[in-house]
Amino acid sequence: MADQGYRWVVVAAGGLMGCVAMGAMFSLPVLLNGMAEDTGWSRTGISAAMTVAFLAMAFSSMVWGALSDRYGARPVVMAGAALYAASLWLAAQAPSLILFQLAFGVMLGATVSAFFAPMMATVTGWFTTQRGLAVSLVSAGMGLAPVTMSPLAARLAETHDWRGVLTILSVIVALLTVPTALLLRRPPAEPAPAPGSDVPSESMSVREAVRSAPFLILVATNFFCCATHSGPIFHTVSYAELCGLTAMAAVSIYSVEGIAGMFGRVGFGVMGDRFGAKRVLVAGLFAQALGAGAYALAGGLMSFYAVAAVFGFIYAGIMPLYAVLIRENFPQKMMGTIMGGTGLAGGLGMATGPVLGGWIFDATGGYGAMYLTCMALGLGAFGIAMTFRPFPKAPERGLQQAA
């Protein structure tokens, strides 16, 4: 019974750390214009730091996940949290664009992934029922970042330069995430599944898992899904300012997207538990594609709010469903590794948005073509997800292997 209660402590810890980590990382879009004016660095160069961060996050996700499978989430997340705070501080001291890209891009990106695959693997292990709701609540904590950390960064930027803002954020990250990681515990052992039950086989090896069709389809889907929303997430603040809105008004659009995303995460999690994670994910991917394209039609504050509310609700809502599908198809012993693998694909997808948007802006003088490109990527994610088929039940898989 105590374990049943403590699982919600793990959920709360994951939500808090995700909020702080993602919020600090996504302070860069808020600081982008000020950094360009203060340093003379190009928007494309600064945006590339976020692209590098997503690439580093992608390629380190599987490493952090595998470490959590072996050592547990607590030491892994604590180490990642300390290194992440140090990376923010180093980025604040960077005297040149290349060093900023190394600190914010390579170091920060490689350490922020310590919060995600290990956390989601741990949370899914604590729940046999309400799994969709649990991972959605962790994700909802991450979704609080635009409502809390982004306005905080914007407020700090009114009285501090970008270096001061990043320095303050590094202290906040250290004070909040490292102690919170102490609350993490390994999930309790599960009873052996009954023959014929619809649960993943514990005999599956990691090699078999990463070569399987369900894994490869989830990887491809997550790449195109994240490529769809990364551009709108990163560039909408700048786009809104170019449309004549003030910096605080532009950041408020980001906040509306974040608030809607919190409701979306919980709503999609509940729908996933009720109707099935795959069915809800596929429908959400189609809606996300349309939402990304709708940004090209926004111009005034209210139209930005309307699109941000819909888009935020959808894109944030579908992301936790990947963790549910993974837990339904793969054994707990490799959760960190498999989630890290899909996280690698998601990070690569997220890496496309910042630099793609910056390049399209430099080439065309606007962001309209970026939003239409993101819509096309979203339709690709929808088409790939339609092909997903879960593993057959254990006895059927055994018969196939025997044959």
C-alpha positions, 0 to 999 in steps of 0.5 A: 500500500505504501508503494501505491502511495509513493508512486505519486511522489515519483510522478511529482518529482519527475514533473518538477524536474522536467519543468525546471530543466525544459524551462531553462533550456527553452529560455534561449528563444526568449533571449534570442533577440537580445543576444543577437543585438548584444553580441552581433551573433547571427540568429542562425548561429544562436539558433544552431546552439539549440539544434546542437543541443537537440542533437546532443540530447538525441545521441545521449538519450540512450546512454542515460536510459541504459545507465538508469536500467543498470544503476537506477534513476536516482544516481543517474538523474542526480549526476545529470542535474549537476552537470546540467546546471554547470552547463548553463553556467558555462554558457553564460560565460561564453565569450564567442559563438562557438564556445556558446554552442559548445556549452549550451549545445553540446554540454547542456544538450547531452545532460538534459536528456538525463531527466527524460528516459530515466524518469519515464522508465521509472514512472511507467514501472511504478504503474500497472493501471493509470499508466497513461495518466501517470506519464501524462502528469510527468509530462504536464510538469514539463509543460509548466515550463512555458508558464513558469520558467519562460515568463521568469526568463523574460522578467529577468531579461528586463533587468539583466543581460542574457548572461545574467539570466542564464547564470541565475537559471543555473542556480535555480536548476541546481537548487531544485533538481539535485535534491528532488532527484533524491526522491526517486526509487526503483519501481517495485518488482512485478509478478510474473505474467500469466500465460497468454497475457498481453504483456511484453515478454521478459525473455526479449533481448535488447538486440531483438527489441531494437531490431523489431518493427514496433521499435523502428516505427515508433522511432520514425514516428517520433522523429517526424512528430518532433520535427513538426512541432520543434520549429513552431515551439522555437520560432513563434516568439520571434515570429510574433515580435516580427508581427508587431507584438511586444516581447512580453505579449509574444512570450504570453503566446508561449504561455498560452501554448504551455497552459493548453499543453498541460490540459492536453497531456492529462486529456490525451493520457486519460483518452489513451487509457480509455481508447488505446494509446495507438488510436489516440496517438494517430488521431493526435498526429493528424491534428498536430500537422494541421495545427502547425500549418495554422500558425502561418495564418496568425497575425494578431495577438488573439489569433496567435492565442487561438492557434497556440491553445489548439496546437499546444493542447495537441502536440503536448498531449500526444508526447506521453503516449509514446512512453505508454506504447513502449511499456505495453510492448517492451519489458521493464528491464530495458525501459530506459534503453528503449525510451532512450532510443525513441528519445534519440529520434525525437531529439533529432527531430527537435534539432531540425526546427531551430536551424530550419526556421532560421534558414527559412527566415534568412532565405525568405524574410519570413516564417510562413514557409517554415510552418507549411513545411512543419505541416508536411512533416506532421502528415508524414508522422501520421502516415508512419504511425498508421503502420504500427502493430503491437507485438503478438501475445507471448504464446504466439511469439513463442510459436513463431520463434519455434517455427 
